[in-house]
């Protein structure tokens, strides 16, 4: 067993899309979110604390590496740059109709009836719907300017009003620190994330 505490041929890698560590065996090409059998859990805890601490991950405040994590709900319209989605092959609604739909979603979220993520699963025209609208971490110049400006203006936990981009109209939610794994979460016996 190496300094990681993992069995021979296993290594810790980092998922850029989920910003989480995972375990990989290059010989068998097997990857998994949970440590393999025969792992020395004490060594792994030490390794994870030293190599996968919050300081090694993007700062959710938008400072540090300048990255934030958001989810969104997108409603496309006929003038969107690609007026089709996984929900609808040919979107014919007007921009005004899309805004009205989004305002209805916004009211439901603000009332506490449903979360943006729960609503995005069924109502978002973005493929991120399957991940509750989660876009992962992004920095400046990685999104359309209108989206980026609105996202970076949000406080953690805050949901935007209607944001218009070339893709359509959005509601954006900036994640708070508690949505991210923390150093203390690296208990190898806990499942603090799941494979989707």
C-alpha positions in Angstrom: 0.0 0.0 0.0 1.3 3.4 -0.9 1.1 6.6 1.2 -2.5 6.9 0.2 -3.4 3.7 2.1 -5.0 2.3 -1.1 -4.3 -1.2 -2.4 -1.6 -1.7 -5.1 -2.5 -0.2 -8.5 -5.2 2.1 -7.0 -4.7 5.9 -7.0 -6.6 9.0 -5.9 -7.7 11.2 -8.8 -9.7 14.4 -9.0 -13.0 14.8 -10.9 -12.9 18.3 -12.5 -16.7 18.1 -13.3 -17.6 17.3 -9.7 -14.6 18.9 -8.0 -14.2 15.8 -5.9 -11.6 13.1 -5.4 -12.3 9.5 -6.7 -10.4 6.3 -6.8 -9.0 4.8 -10.0 -7.2 1.6 -10.9 -5.3 2.2 -14.2 -4.7 -1.6 -14.7 -8.4 -2.5 -14.7 -9.7 1.0 -15.7 -12.1 0.8 -12.8 -13.1 4.1 -11.1 -15.3 4.5 -8.0 -16.3 7.2 -5.5 -15.7 4.9 -2.5 -12.4 3.4 -1.5 -11.7 -0.1 -2.7 -11.7 -3.1 -0.3 -8.4 -3.5 1.7 -7.8 0.2 2.0 -6.0 1.4 5.1 -8.6 3.9 6.1 -6.4 5.7 8.6 -3.6 6.3 6.0 -6.2 7.4 3.5 -7.7 9.9 5.9 -4.3 11.5 6.5 -3.6 11.6 2.8 -7.0 13.2 2.0 -6.5 15.8 4.7 -3.1 16.7 3.4 -3.9 16.6 -0.4 -7.6 17.3 -0.7 -8.3 20.1 1.8 -10.7 23.0 1.2 -7.7 25.1 0.3 -7.0 22.9 -2.7 -10.6 23.5 -4.0 -12.1 26.6 -5.5 -13.2 29.2 -3.0 -17.0 29.4 -3.1 -16.9 33.1 -2.2 -15.6 33.9 -5.7 -12.2 35.0 -4.3 -9.0 33.0 -4.3 -9.1 31.3 -7.7 -12.0 33.5 -8.6 -14.4 30.6 -9.2 -17.9 30.1 -8.0 -20.4 27.3 -8.3 -24.0 27.8 -9.4 -27.0 26.1 -10.7 -29.6 27.5 -13.1 -32.9 26.9 -14.7 -33.1 27.8 -18.4 -36.2 28.5 -20.4 -35.5 28.8 -24.1 -37.6 30.7 -26.7 -37.8 30.7 -30.5 -35.1 33.5 -30.7 -32.6 31.5 -28.5 -29.4 30.7 -30.3 -30.4 27.0 -30.3 -34.2 26.9 -30.0 -34.4 23.2 -29.0 -33.7 21.1 -25.9 -34.0 17.7 -24.3 -37.5 18.6 -23.4 -38.7 20.1 -26.7 -37.2 19.4 -30.2 -38.6 22.7 -31.7 -39.2 25.5 -29.2 -41.7 28.0 -30.6 -42.6 30.1 -27.6 -41.8 33.9 -27.7 -39.3 35.5 -25.4 -42.1 37.2 -23.5 -43.8 33.8 -22.9 -40.5 32.3 -21.7 -40.1 35.2 -19.3 -43.6 34.7 -17.9 -42.9 30.9 -17.5 -39.7 31.8 -15.6 -41.4 34.4 -13.4 -43.9 31.6 -12.4 -41.0 29.4 -11.5 -39.3 32.3 -9.6 -42.5 32.8 -7.5 -42.6 29.1 -6.6 -39.0 29.1 -5.5 -39.4 32.4 -3.5 -42.5 31.0 -1.7 -40.4 28.0 -0.6 -42.7 25.6 -2.4 -39.8 24.1 -4.3 -36.1 24.6 -4.7 -34.4 25.8 -8.0 -32.6 22.5 -8.3 -35.8 20.4 -7.9 -37.6 22.5 -10.4 -34.7 22.5 -12.9 -34.9 18.7 -13.1 -38.3 18.9 -14.8 -38.4 22.4 -16.2 -35.0 23.5 -17.4 -34.2 23.4 -21.1 -30.5 22.9 -20.3 -28.9 19.4 -20.2 -27.7 20.4 -16.7 -31.3 19.6 -15.6 -30.2 16.0 -14.8 -27.8 17.5 -12.2 -30.4 19.8 -10.7 -29.1 22.6 -12.9 -25.6 22.4 -11.3 -23.0 24.0 -13.6 -20.1 23.2 -11.4 -17.3 25.7 -10.8 -16.6 28.5 -13.2 -14.6 31.7 -13.3 -14.7 35.0 -15.2 -14.9 34.7 -19.0 -16.2 31.1 -18.9 -19.9 31.9 -19.3 -21.9 34.4 -21.4 -21.3 37.9 -20.0 -24.9 38.6 -18.9 -24.9 35.2 -17.0 -21.5 35.7 -15.5 -22.3 39.2 -14.3 -25.5 38.1 -12.7 -23.9 35.0 -11.1 -20.9 36.9 -9.6 -23.2 39.6 -8.3 -25.2 37.0 -6.2 -24.4 36.3 -2.6 -24.0 32.6 -1.7 -27.5 31.1 -1.4 -29.2 33.8 -3.3 -31.3 33.3 -6.4 -31.3 35.8 -9.2 -34.3 37.4 -10.9 -34.7 36.8 -14.7 -31.4 36.9 -16.6 -31.5 37.2 -20.4 -28.7 35.7 -22.5 -28.4 34.4 -26.1 -29.3 31.0 -24.8 -32.7 32.1 -23.3 -33.8 33.3 -19.9 -32.4 32.0 -16.6 -32.8 31.9 -12.9 -29.4 31.4 -11.3 -28.6 30.2 -7.8 -25.1 30.6 -6.3 -24.2 27.8 -4.0 -23.3 28.3 -0.4 -20.3 26.7 1.4 -22.5 24.0 2.8 -23.1 22.6 -0.7 -19.4 21.7 -0.9 -17.6 18.9 0.8 -15.4 20.0 3.7 -12.2 18.6 5.1 -14.1 16.9 7.9 -16.2 15.1 5.3 -13.3 13.0 4.2 -14.3 10.1 6.4 -13.9 7.1 4.1 -16.7 5.3 5.8 -19.2 8.0 4.8 -20.8 8.5 1.4 -20.7 12.3 1.0 -21.3 12.2 -2.7 -23.0 9.9 -5.1 -22.4 8.9 -8.7 -25.1 10.1 -11.1 
